[in-house]
């Protein structure tokens, strides 16, 4: 059996046992607006994956003592040497231990030894977040992993809202180029590929599911609910069962969002996908523009579903989606394969 895309097979070994959040209060959950694997625009490839999570802060309520143009203190969630830090006074980033902190003004220097919970920088006004990335360090290239996955350092994390599977569709295969949402600079994969009747599927079929992970409103997002964008689902699986016999003819785990995927964003995401607006754009435009993104995902991203491998007849496609807290959503669709063989 081939490995599940995005499943982390290498253990993470932290420098210490500290757990919490990189902004105050450390022992209280903070809202996350940009989730791991979200689509992000890229000049060369059209779109790439978001390599971390965006821990939100309120730019409209800066902390006491914040310098001009800065809003909130950022703290290390793991101790260790500072392996990289951009110069002070610039919007930049810091790498400490297994973690990176982006879109911040650092107050530490490369080579400095940092303790967990130590102040390491300031969030930058206009960003509304600190970007937190995590890496498993190996003898080869570091593995980019999801900081919010179970067993990680971000704690506590509670989510009581299950994912939502809005629709399952069947299309002729199509691979459009990434574009941009109208009046924005965020990524959009345009609709393409003839929609097929589920009562007459044949040949190779691109099975697409629209699914998202709405979050239980946390903290100050309750006061600015338009910022509470749904997350990319954590795990997705599909089972196909022949109705006449009840036999399972196909079962696969589509992906897990534990580590970076090894396939292009245009194969993982299906046409119709749209990135959510960044927080500053959402604050300015939420009365006239939809802030939430749209996640359409391919259940068979590489070679599509080859229906010619099955006998003609009736089948049931069952889709399951999980969030990082383990909440489960299920949806299904009855289909007819009609290849004439």
N, C-alpha and C positions, 0 to 999 in steps of 0.2 A: 504494500500500500504506500502511495506517495505521501511525503510529509505534508501536513496542513500548512498552507501559506500563512506566514505571520505568527506561527507558534514558536515560542521561545524554548529552545532545547538546552540552552547553556545557563547554569545557575548564576545569579548575581551575588557577589560577595561585597558587602558594604564595609566602609572603614569604621563604622560605629553603629550603635543601636538607636540613635536619636530618630524620632519620628515626629512629624508635624507638617507645617506649611511655611512657605518662604516669605510670608507677609504676616503682620499682626492681625489678630491674636494667633499664635502658633498652634495652639491646641484646639482650634475651632475650624470647621470646614469653611472653605471659601468657594465662591462660584467659579466655574470654569466655562469659558465661552468658546474658545477654540480647542477642539478635541484632536487627539492623535489620529492621523491619516486623513484629516480633512483635506479637500483639494485646495491648492494654492497656485496662483498664476506663476508661470515661468516663461521668460522671453524665448528660450530655445525649444523647450519641450511642450509648451502650451500650458501644462499644469504638472505639479508635483505633489507629493504628500507633505502634510504638516508634520514636522519631526519633533513633536512635543505637545505640551498642553499650555494654554494661556490662562494663568491664574489672574482673575480680574481684580482690579482696584478702582476706587472711585476718584477719577481725576477732578471731579467737581468738588471734592472734599479732601484737599491735601492734608497730610499729617502736620502737626505742629513741628516747626523747625525745618520744614522742607525748603531747600534752596530754590531760587527762582527757576522756573521751568521743570521742576521735579515735583513728585507728588507723594510717594510712599517709600519707606525703607524696605529693602530686600535683604533677606537673611539666608545664610547657608543652611541647607537641610542635611548636609554631610560635611564632616571635617576633612582636612587634608591639605596638600599643597595647592596653591593657585598655579595651574599649568598655563593659563592664558588670561590676560586682562587687557582690554583696550585702554588707551589713555583717559585719565580723568577729564571731565568736562565735555565729553562726547557721548552721543548715543551709541552704545556698544554692547559688549558682552563679557562674561567671566566664565572660566572653566575651573571647577574645583572638584577633585575626586572623580566621581562618576556622573557629575551633573554640570549642565550648562545653564546659565541665566542670561536671557537675551533681552534686548531693548531697554537696557539700563545704563546708568552712569556709574561706573565702578568706583569704589573707594578703597580697593585693595590692589596690590601689585603682584605681578608674576613672581613666583618664588616664595611669597609669603605663606606661612602656615596658618590655616584658618580652623577655628573650632566650630562645631555645629551650633547653630543659633546665633552666630556672629553676624553683625551688620556688614554687608559686602557691597551695597550700592543703593541707588535710588531709581524708582521707575520714572520714566520720561513723560512729561505732560503731553497729552494727545494720544498716548498709546493705550491707556486704560487697562494695562496688564503687564505682568512679567512673564516672558516665555521661558518655560522650564523644560529642558531636555535631559534625557538620561542615556547613558552608554554602558554596555557591558564590555569591559576591557579584555581583549584576547591577545594572543600572540600575533594575530593579523589585524585587520581593520576593526575598529570598535563597532559593536552592534548597537544600532539605535533602537531603544526600547520605549515602551509606553510608561511614563512615570506614574500613571494612575492604575496600572494593572494590580491585581490582588497580590499582596505580600510586599508591595513597594513602601517607600518612605512617606508618601502623602497619607496622612492619617490625622483625624478620623475622616472617613468618607461614607456618606449614607445617601442612597438613592432608592426611593420607594416606587418610582414610576417605571413601569415596564416599557420596553421598546414598542413602537407602533409600526405594524406592517400595513401600509395603506393599500397596496395593489400588487398583483403579480401579472406580468404581461409577457407575451410571446411575439418575437419580432424576427424578421429576416436579419442575418448578421450585417452589421454596419460599424465602421470605425471612423466617425467624423473627427475633424480637427477641433481642438479646444478654441473657444472664443471667449468673449467677455459679456457679462450681463449688461443689458442696455443702461446707459447713463452711469455706469460704474467701471471700475478696473478689476473686478473680481472674476474668477474663473467660471466658465459655463461650457458644458458639453452639449452642443445643439442636438435636438431630436433628429434622428435619422434611422432608417430601416423600416421597411413596411411592417405594419402591425398585422399579425396572423390571427386567424380565428382559432380559438382553442379547441374547436370541434373538428379541425382538419389540419393537423400539424404534419409536416413532412420535411425530409432532408435535415439539414443542420439548422437548429433553432437557437436564437439568442434569448434565453430566459432572463427576464429582468424583474427585479423586485424593488419597489419603493418602500424604504424603511428608514426610520429615524429613532433617536433615543431622547425623548423629552426628559428634562431634568426636574426633580423636585426643587421648587424655588428655594434658594439658599440665600440667607443674609440680605444684603441690600438690593439684590435683584428683585425682591418683592416690591421695592419702591420704583424701580425702573424695569418693569417686566418685559419690555420690548427687547432688552438685551439678552434675555434668557434663551439663547439659541439652542436647538437640539444638538445632540452629539452624534458623531459617527457610531454605528453599532459596534459592540466589542467582539461579537462572534456571530457567525451565520452558517447555517447548515440546510441541506435539502435532502429529502427522501422521495423516491418515486416508486409507487406501488401499483402493480397490475390489479385492476378492480375485479376481474373475473376469478382470479386465483388467490388474491390477497398477498401474492409474493412480492417482496421488495426486489426491484430490478436495478436500482441505483441508489446509493447512499454516499454522500460526501460532505465533509466539513469544508465550506467554501473558504473561510479564513478565520484567523483570530488576530485581534489587534494588540498583540503582546510585543511585537517587534516590527520593524519596517518591512513592507512587502517587497518582493523581488520582481514584480511585474509593473509595467508602466501604468500610470494613473488612468490612462484612457482605456485600459483593459479591465481594471478593477471596477471603475465607475462605468455606468451605462449612460447612453444619451438621455438628456433631460436633467442631469446633475447640475446643480448650481451651488457655488460657495456662498456662505453667509456673509453679510456685510461686516467689515470691521467695526469695532465699537464706536469709533469716532464718526464714521459715516452713518451708522445706525442712529446715533444721537441726533445728528443733523437732519436725517431724511426719513425717520421712521413714520412720520405722518403721511408720507406720499410714496414710499418705496418699501417693499417687503424686506425685512432684515434677515429672516430665517433663510438658510440654505435648503436645498432639496437633494436627498441622497437616492439615486437610482444605482443599484448594484447588479453586476452580472453573476448569475449562479454558476455559469460555466465560462469563465473568462478567457480561456486560452483557445479551445477548439470547439466551443459551443456544444449544444446537446445534439448528438448524432442519433436521430430517431430511427435511422435505418437499421440500427443494431437491435431493435425491438420489433416484435410482431405487431401488426395492426391491431387496434382495439382501444379500449378505455383504460386510462391510468389516472392516478391521483398524485399531484405534486404537492408535497407538504414542505413548507418553509418554516424554520425556527430561527429566532433572533434573540440574542442575550445582550444585556448590558454588563458593565464591569462589576456591578453588584450582584449579578446572577439572576436578575429578573428576566423572565422568559415570555416571549410572544410567539404565537403560532398562527399561520394562515395556510389555506390550501386551495387548490383549483383542480377540478376534474377536466381532463383533456382527452382527445381522441387522436391517435396516430393513424394516418391514412397515407401510407407510401405506396399502396397497391401491390404489396408483396406478401 
